[in-house]
Amino acid sequence: MNNRTVVALIGSFLIFAAGLLRLYTESLSSTPLFVAYLFVITGLIGVVANGLKLGKSKNT
């Protein structure tokens, strides 16, 4: 298992979760909604890309 890919996958998931936390709750009112949407979109792209990369590396 590639450690760098796993760390990137976890980081992307945390960015995605931070964006979702801002969207679903009003606890982080200092963060603009644009930043929250940006976190959700980029985090989701990162999770998918790193998940696919990790899946391909396990098969070889």
PDB file with one MODEL, atoms N, CA, C and O in Angstrom:
MODEL        1
ATOM      1  N   MET A   1       0.850  -1.172   0.000  1.00  0.00           N
ATOM      2  CA  MET A   1       0.000   0.000   0.000  1.00  0.00           C
ATOM      3  C   MET A   1       0.899   1.240   0.000  1.00  0.00           C
ATOM      4  O   MET A   1       1.855   1.331   0.770  1.00  0.00           O
ATOM      5  N   ASN A   2       0.577   2.171  -0.863  1.00  0.00           N
ATOM      6  CA  ASN A   2       1.361   3.382  -1.009  1.00  0.00           C
ATOM      7  C   ASN A   2       0.955   4.389   0.076  1.00  0.00           C
ATOM      8  O   ASN A   2      -0.185   4.852   0.105  1.00  0.00           O
ATOM      9  N   ASN A   3       1.893   4.720   0.962  1.00  0.00           N
ATOM     10  CA  ASN A   3       1.589   5.603   2.096  1.00  0.00           C
ATOM     11  C   ASN A   3       1.221   7.005   1.645  1.00  0.00           C
ATOM     12  O   ASN A   3       0.348   7.642   2.234  1.00  0.00           O
ATOM     13  N   ARG A   4       1.881   7.485   0.608  1.00  0.00           N
ATOM     14  CA  ARG A   4       1.600   8.846   0.135  1.00  0.00           C
ATOM     15  C   ARG A   4       0.162   8.960  -0.383  1.00  0.00           C
ATOM     16  O   ARG A   4      -0.505   9.967  -0.143  1.00  0.00           O
ATOM     17  N   THR A   5      -0.303   7.958  -1.073  1.00  0.00           N
ATOM     18  CA  THR A   5      -1.667   7.963  -1.594  1.00  0.00           C
ATOM     19  C   THR A   5      -2.682   7.893  -0.459  1.00  0.00           C
ATOM     20  O   THR A   5      -3.724   8.546  -0.516  1.00  0.00           O
ATOM     21  N   VAL A   6      -2.390   7.119   0.551  1.00  0.00           N
ATOM     22  CA  VAL A   6      -3.300   7.001   1.697  1.00  0.00           C
ATOM     23  C   VAL A   6      -3.386   8.328   2.445  1.00  0.00           C
ATOM     24  O   VAL A   6      -4.475   8.747   2.839  1.00  0.00           O
ATOM     25  N   VAL A   7      -2.256   8.988   2.643  1.00  0.00           N
ATOM     26  CA  VAL A   7      -2.254  10.285   3.327  1.00  0.00           C
ATOM     27  C   VAL A   7      -3.024  11.310   2.495  1.00  0.00           C
ATOM     28  O   VAL A   7      -3.784  12.105   3.048  1.00  0.00           O
ATOM     29  N   ALA A   8      -2.838  11.300   1.183  1.00  0.00           N
ATOM     30  CA  ALA A   8      -3.573  12.223   0.311  1.00  0.00           C
ATOM     31  C   ALA A   8      -5.067  11.928   0.341  1.00  0.00           C
ATOM     32  O   ALA A   8      -5.876  12.855   0.313  1.00  0.00           O
ATOM     33  N   LEU A   9      -5.443  10.665   0.398  1.00  0.00           N
ATOM     34  CA  LEU A   9      -6.851  10.282   0.472  1.00  0.00           C
ATOM     35  C   LEU A   9      -7.479  10.771   1.776  1.00  0.00           C
ATOM     36  O   LEU A   9      -8.597  11.286   1.775  1.00  0.00           O
ATOM     37  N   ILE A  10      -6.769  10.614   2.871  1.00  0.00           N
ATOM     38  CA  ILE A  10      -7.285  11.076   4.165  1.00  0.00           C
ATOM     39  C   ILE A  10      -7.392  12.600   4.180  1.00  0.00           C
ATOM     40  O   ILE A  10      -8.377  13.150   4.671  1.00  0.00           O
ATOM     41  N   GLY A  11      -6.388  13.274   3.647  1.00  0.00           N
ATOM     42  CA  GLY A  11      -6.422  14.734   3.595  1.00  0.00           C
ATOM     43  C   GLY A  11      -7.564  15.256   2.747  1.00  0.00           C
ATOM     44  O   GLY A  11      -8.235  16.217   3.122  1.00  0.00           O
ATOM     45  N   SER A  12      -7.787  14.627   1.610  1.00  0.00           N
ATOM     46  CA  SER A  12      -8.890  15.032   0.743  1.00  0.00           C
ATOM     47  C   SER A  12     -10.233  14.806   1.425  1.00  0.00           C
ATOM     48  O   SER A  12     -11.149  15.618   1.297  1.00  0.00           O
ATOM     49  N   PHE A  13     -10.340  13.703   2.145  1.00  0.00           N
ATOM     50  CA  PHE A  13     -11.581  13.438   2.859  1.00  0.00           C
ATOM     51  C   PHE A  13     -11.819  14.467   3.965  1.00  0.00           C
ATOM     52  O   PHE A  13     -12.956  14.880   4.192  1.00  0.00           O
ATOM     53  N   LEU A  14     -10.765  14.878   4.644  1.00  0.00           N
ATOM     54  CA  LEU A  14     -10.914  15.885   5.699  1.00  0.00           C
ATOM     55  C   LEU A  14     -11.321  17.241   5.130  1.00  0.00           C
ATOM     56  O   LEU A  14     -12.122  17.952   5.737  1.00  0.00           O
ATOM     57  N   ILE A  15     -10.778  17.600   3.978  1.00  0.00           N
ATOM     58  CA  ILE A  15     -11.188  18.850   3.314  1.00  0.00           C
ATOM     59  C   ILE A  15     -12.661  18.761   2.917  1.00  0.00           C
ATOM     60  O   ILE A  15     -13.418  19.712   3.112  1.00  0.00           O
ATOM     61  N   PHE A  16     -13.060  17.630   2.365  1.00  0.00           N
ATOM     62  CA  PHE A  16     -14.458  17.402   1.990  1.00  0.00           C
ATOM     63  C   PHE A  16     -15.368  17.497   3.216  1.00  0.00           C
ATOM     64  O   PHE A  16     -16.434  18.111   3.157  1.00  0.00           O
ATOM     65  N   ALA A  17     -14.944  16.886   4.327  1.00  0.00           N
ATOM     66  CA  ALA A  17     -15.751  16.898   5.544  1.00  0.00           C
ATOM     67  C   ALA A  17     -15.858  18.307   6.133  1.00  0.00           C
ATOM     68  O   ALA A  17     -16.909  18.681   6.654  1.00  0.00           O
ATOM     69  N   ALA A  18     -14.795  19.076   6.053  1.00  0.00           N
ATOM     70  CA  ALA A  18     -14.839  20.450   6.568  1.00  0.00           C
ATOM     71  C   ALA A  18     -15.816  21.298   5.759  1.00  0.00           C
ATOM     72  O   ALA A  18     -16.537  22.121   6.322  1.00  0.00           O
ATOM     73  N   GLY A  19     -15.842  21.103   4.452  1.00  0.00           N
ATOM     74  CA  GLY A  19     -16.797  21.822   3.619  1.00  0.00           C
ATOM     75  C   GLY A  19     -18.225  21.419   3.913  1.00  0.00           C
ATOM     76  O   GLY A  19     -19.112  22.270   3.979  1.00  0.00           O
ATOM     77  N   LEU A  20     -18.457  20.123   4.091  1.00  0.00           N
ATOM     78  CA  LEU A  20     -19.806  19.658   4.415  1.00  0.00           C
ATOM     79  C   LEU A  20     -20.261  20.144   5.789  1.00  0.00           C
ATOM     80  O   LEU A  20     -21.431  20.472   5.985  1.00  0.00           O
ATOM     81  N   LEU A  21     -19.328  20.188   6.732  1.00  0.00           N
ATOM     82  CA  LEU A  21     -19.672  20.684   8.066  1.00  0.00           C
ATOM     83  C   LEU A  21     -20.156  22.125   7.990  1.00  0.00           C
ATOM     84  O   LEU A  21     -21.118  22.495   8.662  1.00  0.00           O
ATOM     85  N   ARG A  22     -19.501  22.926   7.186  1.00  0.00           N
ATOM     86  CA  ARG A  22     -19.902  24.327   7.037  1.00  0.00           C
ATOM     87  C   ARG A  22     -21.262  24.439   6.347  1.00  0.00           C
ATOM     88  O   ARG A  22     -22.067  25.303   6.695  1.00  0.00           O
ATOM     89  N   LEU A  23     -21.516  23.574   5.379  1.00  0.00           N
ATOM     90  CA  LEU A  23     -22.790  23.652   4.657  1.00  0.00           C
ATOM     91  C   LEU A  23     -23.968  23.174   5.505  1.00  0.00           C
ATOM     92  O   LEU A  23     -25.044  23.770   5.457  1.00  0.00           O
ATOM     93  N   TYR A  24     -23.776  22.105   6.282  1.00  0.00           N
ATOM     94  CA  TYR A  24     -24.885  21.541   7.041  1.00  0.00           C
ATOM     95  C   TYR A  24     -25.143  22.247   8.363  1.00  0.00           C
ATOM     96  O   TYR A  24     -26.268  22.237   8.863  1.00  0.00           O
ATOM     97  N   THR A  25     -24.122  22.854   8.927  1.00  0.00           N
ATOM     98  CA  THR A  25     -24.298  23.573  10.187  1.00  0.00           C
ATOM     99  C   THR A  25     -23.872  25.015   9.987  1.00  0.00           C
ATOM    100  O   THR A  25     -23.187  25.344   9.019  1.00  0.00           O
ATOM    101  N   GLU A  26     -24.266  25.834  10.873  1.00  0.00           N
ATOM    102  CA  GLU A  26     -23.878  27.241  10.801  1.00  0.00           C
ATOM    103  C   GLU A  26     -22.791  27.541  11.833  1.00  0.00           C
ATOM    104  O   GLU A  26     -22.638  28.686  12.259  1.00  0.00           O
ATOM    105  N   SER A  27     -22.039  26.517  12.236  1.00  0.00           N
ATOM    106  CA  SER A  27     -21.045  26.713  13.293  1.00  0.00           C
ATOM    107  C   SER A  27     -19.826  27.507  12.814  1.00  0.00           C
ATOM    108  O   SER A  27     -19.212  28.222  13.606  1.00  0.00           O
ATOM    109  N   LEU A  28     -19.477  27.394  11.561  1.00  0.00           N
ATOM    110  CA  LEU A  28     -18.315  28.110  11.032  1.00  0.00           C
ATOM    111  C   LEU A  28     -18.782  29.301  10.209  1.00  0.00           C
ATOM    112  O   LEU A  28     -18.534  29.359   9.004  1.00  0.00           O
ATOM    113  N   SER A  29     -19.448  30.243  10.843  1.00  0.00           N
ATOM    114  CA  SER A  29     -20.035  31.357  10.113  1.00  0.00           C
ATOM    115  C   SER A  29     -18.996  32.325   9.576  1.00  0.00           C
ATOM    116  O   SER A  29     -19.314  33.153   8.721  1.00  0.00           O
ATOM    117  N   SER A  30     -17.752  32.242  10.059  1.00  0.00           N
ATOM    118  CA  SER A  30     -16.710  33.135   9.540  1.00  0.00           C
ATOM    119  C   SER A  30     -16.232  32.696   8.155  1.00  0.00           C
ATOM    120  O   SER A  30     -15.642  33.490   7.422  1.00  0.00           O
ATOM    121  N   THR A  31     -16.484  31.434   7.793  1.00  0.00           N
ATOM    122  CA  THR A  31     -16.084  30.924   6.487  1.00  0.00           C
ATOM    123  C   THR A  31     -17.183  31.213   5.472  1.00  0.00           C
ATOM    124  O   THR A  31     -18.326  30.811   5.689  1.00  0.00           O
ATOM    125  N   PRO A  32     -16.880  31.893   4.375  1.00  0.00           N
ATOM    126  CA  PRO A  32     -17.907  32.159   3.364  1.00  0.00           C
ATOM    127  C   PRO A  32     -18.408  30.866   2.710  1.00  0.00           C
ATOM    128  O   PRO A  32     -17.698  29.861   2.662  1.00  0.00           O
ATOM    129  N   LEU A  33     -19.623  30.916   2.218  1.00  0.00           N
ATOM    130  CA  LEU A  33     -20.194  29.731   1.577  1.00  0.00           C
ATOM    131  C   LEU A  33     -19.419  29.324   0.331  1.00  0.00           C
ATOM    132  O   LEU A  33     -19.343  28.139   0.006  1.00  0.00           O
ATOM    133  N   PHE A  34     -18.845  30.299  -0.366  1.00  0.00           N
ATOM    134  CA  PHE A  34     -18.055  29.981  -1.556  1.00  0.00           C
ATOM    135  C   PHE A  34     -16.889  29.063  -1.201  1.00  0.00           C
ATOM    136  O   PHE A  34     -16.599  28.117  -1.934  1.00  0.00           O
ATOM    137  N   VAL A  35     -16.225  29.336  -0.090  1.00  0.00           N
ATOM    138  CA  VAL A  35     -15.100  28.505   0.339  1.00  0.00           C
ATOM    139  C   VAL A  35     -15.589  27.113   0.717  1.00  0.00           C
ATOM    140  O   VAL A  35     -14.914  26.123   0.434  1.00  0.00           O
ATOM    141  N   ALA A  36     -16.744  27.027   1.348  1.00  0.00           N
ATOM    142  CA  ALA A  36     -17.296  25.725   1.717  1.00  0.00           C
ATOM    143  C   ALA A  36     -17.613  24.892   0.478  1.00  0.00           C
ATOM    144  O   ALA A  36     -17.303  23.702   0.434  1.00  0.00           O
ATOM    145  N   TYR A  37     -18.230  25.514  -0.529  1.00  0.00           N
ATOM    146  CA  TYR A  37     -18.492  24.789  -1.775  1.00  0.00           C
ATOM    147  C   TYR A  37     -17.200  24.386  -2.463  1.00  0.00           C
ATOM    148  O   TYR A  37     -17.113  23.297  -3.030  1.00  0.00           O
ATOM    149  N   LEU A  38     -16.199  25.249  -2.421  1.00  0.00           N
ATOM    150  CA  LEU A  38     -14.908  24.940  -3.015  1.00  0.00           C
ATOM    151  C   LEU A  38     -14.261  23.751  -2.312  1.00  0.00           C
ATOM    152  O   LEU A  38     -13.694  22.877  -2.969  1.00  0.00           O
ATOM    153  N   PHE A  39     -14.339  23.710  -0.986  1.00  0.00           N
ATOM    154  CA  PHE A  39     -13.802  22.581  -0.226  1.00  0.00           C
ATOM    155  C   PHE A  39     -14.523  21.287  -0.570  1.00  0.00           C
ATOM    156  O   PHE A  39     -13.886  20.245  -0.725  1.00  0.00           O
ATOM    157  N   VAL A  40     -15.836  21.342  -0.689  1.00  0.00           N
ATOM    158  CA  VAL A  40     -16.605  20.141  -0.989  1.00  0.00           C
ATOM    159  C   VAL A  40     -16.238  19.607  -2.375  1.00  0.00           C
ATOM    160  O   VAL A  40     -16.021  18.407  -2.540  1.00  0.00           O
ATOM    161  N   ILE A  41     -16.168  20.484  -3.359  1.00  0.00           N
ATOM    162  CA  ILE A  41     -15.892  20.052  -4.727  1.00  0.00           C
ATOM    163  C   ILE A  41     -14.472  19.512  -4.848  1.00  0.00           C
ATOM    164  O   ILE A  41     -14.267  18.422  -5.384  1.00  0.00           O
ATOM    165  N   THR A  42     -13.492  20.261  -4.358  1.00  0.00           N
ATOM    166  CA  THR A  42     -12.105  19.807  -4.486  1.00  0.00           C
ATOM    167  C   THR A  42     -11.818  18.585  -3.618  1.00  0.00           C
ATOM    168  O   THR A  42     -11.040  17.714  -4.005  1.00  0.00           O
ATOM    169  N   GLY A  43     -12.441  18.523  -2.455  1.00  0.00           N
ATOM    170  CA  GLY A  43     -12.271  17.348  -1.609  1.00  0.00           C
ATOM    171  C   GLY A  43     -12.845  16.100  -2.238  1.00  0.00           C
ATOM    172  O   GLY A  43     -12.247  15.026  -2.161  1.00  0.00           O
ATOM    173  N   LEU A  44     -14.001  16.236  -2.859  1.00  0.00           N
ATOM    174  CA  LEU A  44     -14.620  15.093  -3.527  1.00  0.00           C
ATOM    175  C   LEU A  44     -13.776  14.624  -4.709  1.00  0.00           C
ATOM    176  O   LEU A  44     -13.595  13.423  -4.908  1.00  0.00           O
ATOM    177  N   ILE A  45     -13.265  15.565  -5.485  1.00  0.00           N
ATOM    178  CA  ILE A  45     -12.387  15.199  -6.608  1.00  0.00           C
ATOM    179  C   ILE A  45     -11.148  14.481  -6.090  1.00  0.00           C
ATOM    180  O   ILE A  45     -10.720  13.481  -6.665  1.00  0.00           O
ATOM    181  N   GLY A  46     -10.574  14.991  -5.006  1.00  0.00           N
ATOM    182  CA  GLY A  46      -9.391  14.356  -4.429  1.00  0.00           C
ATOM    183  C   GLY A  46      -9.664  12.962  -3.901  1.00  0.00           C
ATOM    184  O   GLY A  46      -8.853  12.056  -4.091  1.00  0.00           O
ATOM    185  N   VAL A  47     -10.797  12.781  -3.241  1.00  0.00           N
ATOM    186  CA  VAL A  47     -11.144  11.460  -2.712  1.00  0.00           C
ATOM    187  C   VAL A  47     -11.321  10.462  -3.852  1.00  0.00           C
ATOM    188  O   VAL A  47     -10.823   9.339  -3.777  1.00  0.00           O
ATOM    189  N   VAL A  48     -12.016  10.861  -4.889  1.00  0.00           N
ATOM    190  CA  VAL A  48     -12.241   9.956  -6.019  1.00  0.00           C
ATOM    191  C   VAL A  48     -10.923   9.626  -6.720  1.00  0.00           C
ATOM    192  O   VAL A  48     -10.640   8.461  -6.999  1.00  0.00           O
ATOM    193  N   ALA A  49     -10.118  10.652  -7.004  1.00  0.00           N
ATOM    194  CA  ALA A  49      -8.860  10.436  -7.722  1.00  0.00           C
ATOM    195  C   ALA A  49      -7.892   9.576  -6.906  1.00  0.00           C
ATOM    196  O   ALA A  49      -7.285   8.647  -7.439  1.00  0.00           O
ATOM    197  N   ASN A  50      -7.749   9.880  -5.629  1.00  0.00           N
ATOM    198  CA  ASN A  50      -6.835   9.099  -4.799  1.00  0.00           C
ATOM    199  C   ASN A  50      -7.367   7.693  -4.531  1.00  0.00           C
ATOM    200  O   ASN A  50      -6.587   6.748  -4.410  1.00  0.00           O
ATOM    201  N   GLY A  51      -8.667   7.552  -4.440  1.00  0.00           N
ATOM    202  CA  GLY A  51      -9.246   6.218  -4.286  1.00  0.00           C
ATOM    203  C   GLY A  51      -9.007   5.360  -5.507  1.00  0.00           C
ATOM    204  O   GLY A  51      -8.686   4.178  -5.384  1.00  0.00           O
ATOM    205  N   LEU A  52      -9.161   5.945  -6.695  1.00  0.00           N
ATOM    206  CA  LEU A  52      -8.880   5.197  -7.920  1.00  0.00           C
ATOM    207  C   LEU A  52      -7.402   4.845  -8.024  1.00  0.00           C
ATOM    208  O   LEU A  52      -7.051   3.738  -8.430  1.00  0.00           O
ATOM    209  N   LYS A  53      -6.544   5.779  -7.661  1.00  0.00           N
ATOM    210  CA  LYS A  53      -5.103   5.526  -7.702  1.00  0.00           C
ATOM    211  C   LYS A  53      -4.712   4.421  -6.729  1.00  0.00           C
ATOM    212  O   LYS A  53      -3.887   3.567  -7.053  1.00  0.00           O
ATOM    213  N   LEU A  54      -5.303   4.438  -5.539  1.00  0.00           N
ATOM    214  CA  LEU A  54      -5.015   3.400  -4.551  1.00  0.00           C
ATOM    215  C   LEU A  54      -5.541   2.048  -5.020  1.00  0.00           C
ATOM    216  O   LEU A  54      -4.884   1.025  -4.829  1.00  0.00           O
ATOM    217  N   GLY A  55      -6.712   2.040  -5.628  1.00  0.00           N
ATOM    218  CA  GLY A  55      -7.265   0.787  -6.141  1.00  0.00           C
ATOM    219  C   GLY A  55      -6.422   0.194  -7.248  1.00  0.00           C
ATOM    220  O   GLY A  55      -6.250  -1.024  -7.310  1.00  0.00           O
ATOM    221  N   LYS A  56      -5.894   1.033  -8.123  1.00  0.00           N
ATOM    222  CA  LYS A  56      -5.046   0.536  -9.204  1.00  0.00           C
ATOM    223  C   LYS A  56      -3.708   0.034  -8.690  1.00  0.00           C
ATOM    224  O   LYS A  56      -3.156  -0.927  -9.227  1.00  0.00           O
ATOM    225  N   SER A  57      -3.183   0.673  -7.659  1.00  0.00           N
ATOM    226  CA  SER A  57      -1.879   0.251  -7.141  1.00  0.00           C
ATOM    227  C   SER A  57      -1.981  -1.070  -6.383  1.00  0.00           C
ATOM    228  O   SER A  57      -0.999  -1.809  -6.316  1.00  0.00           O
ATOM    229  N   LYS A  58      -3.126  -1.381  -5.818  1.00  0.00           N
ATOM    230  CA  LYS A  58      -3.291  -2.650  -5.114  1.00  0.00           C
ATOM    231  C   LYS A  58      -3.401  -3.819  -6.085  1.00  0.00           C
ATOM    232  O   LYS A  58      -3.030  -4.942  -5.741  1.00  0.00           O
ATOM    233  N   ASN A  59      -3.903  -3.574  -7.288  1.00  0.00           N
ATOM    234  CA  ASN A  59      -4.092  -4.651  -8.256  1.00  0.00           C
ATOM    235  C   ASN A  59      -2.793  -5.079  -8.918  1.00  0.00           C
ATOM    236  O   ASN A  59      -2.696  -6.197  -9.424  1.00  0.00           O
ATOM    237  N   THR A  60      -1.799  -4.211  -8.921  1.00  0.00           N
ATOM    238  CA  THR A  60      -0.551  -4.557  -9.613  1.00  0.00           C
ATOM    239  C   THR A  60       0.472  -5.144  -8.690  1.00  0.00           C
ATOM    240  O   THR A  60       1.572  -5.484  -9.124  1.00  0.00           O
TER     241      THR A  60
ENDMDL
END
